[in-house]
Amino acid sequence: MQTRTLGTTGPQTSALGLGCMGMSALYGDSDRSESLATVHAALDAGITLLDTGDFYGMGHNELLINEALRTAPAAAREKAQISVKFGALRTVEGGFTGYDGRPNAVKNFAAYSLQRLGTDHIDIYRIARVDPDVPIEETVGAIAELVEAGHVRHIGLSEVGAQTLRRAAAVAPISDLQIEYSLISRGIEEAILPTARELGIGITAYGVLSRGLISGHFTRDRKLAANDFRGMSPRFQGENLDRNLDLVDALRKIADQKGVSVAQTAIAWVLSRGTDIVPLVGARRRDRLTEALGALDLTLDADDLTAIEHAVPPGAAAGDRYPTEQMAHLDSEH
């Protein structure tokens, strides 16, 4: 397995990480046994970075990772690194009601995560979205206290803008910024990515296949389950979906010429953007994981990158990446 290092102060991880959210929430029903088998297959392939959130299935995802690690070979278990997002407030019905970044809340969330995960430390800990009522300095300061106490190894951030990134980095070392980055979500390139690089902060890129939209597997006639949040995502709606899948069709021509899949091409493009970027692949099944791992063997030369940029130019995506009310919570978009 190829490795990359998250920033100047962060850990060395596998070049691809496994995003585990879909195994517990937001993409419709999932198969528990297949989810566990997929985590085991990822560890067996050399993936070390497992990404979760304490609010994914209201703790379900952390318990799933606990079970996967308990039943994995000891050597794989010892190499696993867990990245946890916290702060999202949920209702019994599954709704989101905001974010809590108060120092006491940070420590409370961490205590519950450590219990569910069955570990004595969290490798990377980050608030999922900035709490608008709490200065980022206070939230990061609380995580820094958890680091000092040995409960957390590294401090991360999620979906913050360049100025917030600077403010946070002035308080404590930041290993990485987790943020959406893909062929059709390139907003970080203007200010956020340059700032992260200036500050020595790595990027863990989620949504590299835009929630399956640019995976090459999503079709125009696909019917989404009622509990699949993509049904409310602007990029999956009506004309937006048609326009975005036209981009996928253009990308498919390039992939076919190289004898690889669309998903592998899209993941390899993110990998090509810099060795300080670690893509997170949200595979819920072993076959999708195997496909994603194939991107590590795909080298895109200058001609390939030019062709990809022509097929999917910056800003070509139709629709925002989240519904309007969720976009309002993104510090990275302000």
N, C-alpha and C positions, 0 to 999 in steps of 0.2 A: 504494500500500500504506500502510495506517495504521501508525503507529509507536508504540512505548512505550519507556520507559526503565526499566532494571532497577535499582531502588533509587536512592540518592543518589550512589553512586560507580560504578555500573555503566554499561554501554554502552546506546546507543539501538539497539533492534532492531525488526524487523517485529512487528506485533501478534500474529501467529501464528508459531510455530516449527515446524520439521519434525523429528519424532522418527524416527530412522533405524534403530532396533534391529531392527524386524521384517523389514528387508531382508536381515538376515544370520542371525537366530537367533530361536528360541523361539516362533514362530508357524507352524511348519511350513515347507515348502519355499517358496522365493521365486524370482522370475524376475529374473535379473541385468539383462537389457536393460531391462525395465520399471522396475526400481529406479532405474537410471541416468536413464531418461527422466523419472521422477517427480521426482528431485532437480533435473534441468534445468528441468522445468515449474515447480517451486517457486521456483527462482531467477528464472525469467522473470516470475513473478507478483509478484515483489518480496519474497518470503520471504528473509530474510538469516540467520536463526538455524538452524543445523543441529546437532542434538543426537546424540551418540554415546557409546560407552563402549569402552575398549580391550579389554574382555572380550566384546563382542558378536561372537560367532563367532570368538573368540580372535584378534582383529586384522582379521578379514575386513571389518568395517564401516568401519574407518578406511581401509583400502585402497580400498574401494568409494567412499568420499567423495573420496579422493585422485583416483581416476579420473574421478569426476563433475566435480570442479572443474577438472581438467586439460583436459577436453573441453568445458567451458562457455565462453561468450563471456567475454573478459577483463573487461569491466565488471561482469558478475555475479560472477565469481570474486573480484574485488577487494572486493566488498561483503559476501561471505560471512563469517559469524562461526561459529566452531566451538566448541561446548561439549563437553568430554570428561569422562567419569567414569572413575575408576581405582580400583584397590585390590582388586577381586574376584579371588580365587585359583581357578583352574580345574584340572580334570583332563583327560587326553587324551580321556576319554569324554564330556566336557562337563559334568561335575558341578561344584558349587561347594563349596569347602572352607574358606571364611572370607575375611577381609579383612586387608590389610596397610597400615597407615598410618604406618609408621616413616619418618622423614625421608629416609634413604638410599633406601628403596623408592620413595618419592614421586618422587624425582629420576630413579630408574631407569625407572619407568613413563613419566614424561614424555619421557625420551630416546627410548624406543621409539615412543611415539605421534607425536612430531615426525617421526621417520623414516618411519613408515607413512603419515602424512598428507601428507608432502612439503611441510611448511610450516616457517617459522622461528619461529612462535609459536602458542600455543593461546589463543583468546580468553577462554574461561572454563574453569577447571580445578577439579575437585571430587572428593573421595573418595565412592564410591558408597554406602557404609555406614560408620558409625563403627567403627573398630577398637577393640574393648573393652579391648585390652591397651596402647593408646597414647593418651595424653591428646590431646584434639582440638587443644589449643594447639600441640603439637609438629607435628602434621600440617599445620595451617594455617600455622605458622611456616615449614615447608619450602616450601610453595607461595609464601609471601611472598618467600622467597629466589629462587624461580624468576621471580617478577614483577620483582624488583630486577635480575635478570640479563637481563631482556628476553625470556625464553622463554614467559612467560604474561602475559596482559594483566589478567585479573580473577580473583578468588577466589570460588568458589561453594561451596555445601554441598548435601547431598542427604539427605533423610529424617532430619533431626535434630529433637530436641525443643527447647522454648523455652529451657531452661537451657543446653544445649549451644550454641545459637545465640548466647546472650549471651557465653559463654566464648570462642567463636571470634571474635566481633566485637571483643572486647577486645584481640585479638592483631593483627588487620589488617582493613582494610576488606573487607566481604563484599558482593558485588554482588547475589547472589540465592540463594534456597533452592529447589532443585528437589524437588518433593514431589507426591504424588498428590492431586488435587483434582478432584472432579466432583460431579454431583448426588447420587451415591450414595456418595461418599467425602468427607465434610465434617468430618472430625476436626480439621483444622487451624484451624477457626474459633474453637475455644474458647480456646486459649492461643498456638498457634504463629503464626497470622496476625497477631494483635494485637502480639505481640513483634517480629515481622519489621517491621511498620509503625513501631513505636516506634523501632527501630534503623535505619530507612531502608534495609531490605533488600527487594529485589523477590522475586517468586515466579514461577518457571517451573513451570507446572502440567502434570504428565504424567498419563496415564490419564484424560483428560477424557471419553473414551467408554468408560471402564472396560474396556479391551482388546477393544472391539467389542461388549461386552454391552449397552450402551445406545445403540448406533449406529442401531438400527432395522433392521439387516441380519441379526442373529443370530436363528436359529430354534430352537425346542424340539427338533426332530429332527436338528439338524446333527451330523454325525459329525466329531470332531476327529482330526487326524493324530497318530500316535504321538509325533512330535517337536514337538507343539504344547503348550506348558506350561499352557495353559488347561485341559487335561484333568485337571490336578491342583489347579486353583484352586477353593477352596470355593464361590465365587459361581457357578460353572458346573456344580455338582453337583446332581443329583436335584431334590428339592423346592426347594432354594435357587434353582436356575435357573428353575423355574416361577414362584416368587414374584417374582424379579427381572424376568422378562419381563412379568409382570403390570404392574409399574411402567412398563415401556417402552410397553405398550399404552395406559396412561393418558396418558403423555407424547405418544404418537402422536396422540391426539385433539386436543391443543392445537396440535401441529405442523400437522395437517391443516387446522385452522381458519385458520391463518395462511398456508397454502399453501407451507409449507417442509418440509424433512425432519426426522426425529427427531434425526439427528446434528447438523444445523445448529442446532436448538433447544438441544441439550445444550452445544454449543460456545459459542453465544451467551450462555448462562447463565453460564458461567465467565468470559467476557469482561466480563459485566456486573458482576462482583464487585469490580472496581476496576481503574484504569489501571496499577496496579503489578503486575498479573498478566498473564503471557504464556502462553497455552495452547500446549502442544506437541501437534500432531496426528501420529499414527503412520501416515499414509497410505503404503501400499506400491505403490499404483497411481494413475495419473493421474486416473481417474474419481473415486476417493475423495478425492483432493486437491482437485479442482474442487468437489466437494460441500462439503468443509470450508471452503474459501475463501468460499463463499456465506454462511457465518455472519457474516462481517464486514459484510455488508449488512443484517443482521437486527437491528432494534432492539426490545428487549423493554421494554414500558412497565410501569407499576406493576401493572396488571391482569393482564398476562401473567405477571409474576413471582409474583403471588399464586396464579394458577392452577397454575403449575409447582410451587410449594411444596406446594400441596394434592395434586397428583398424585404427587409424589415428596417426601414430607416427610423432614426430617433423620432419619437413623438407620433408614430404611425398608429398606435393603439386607439381604438374607439372606446370611449367611456372611462370614467375614473376607476381606480383600483379597489375602492370601497364605496359603499353607499354614502350619501351626503353626511348623515349624522356621524358615521364612523370616521370620515375624512376630517371632521372637526377635531377629533382627538389626536391627530397626527401632528406633532411638533415639527416633523420633517417636512411638512407641506406648507408651513407658515413662514 
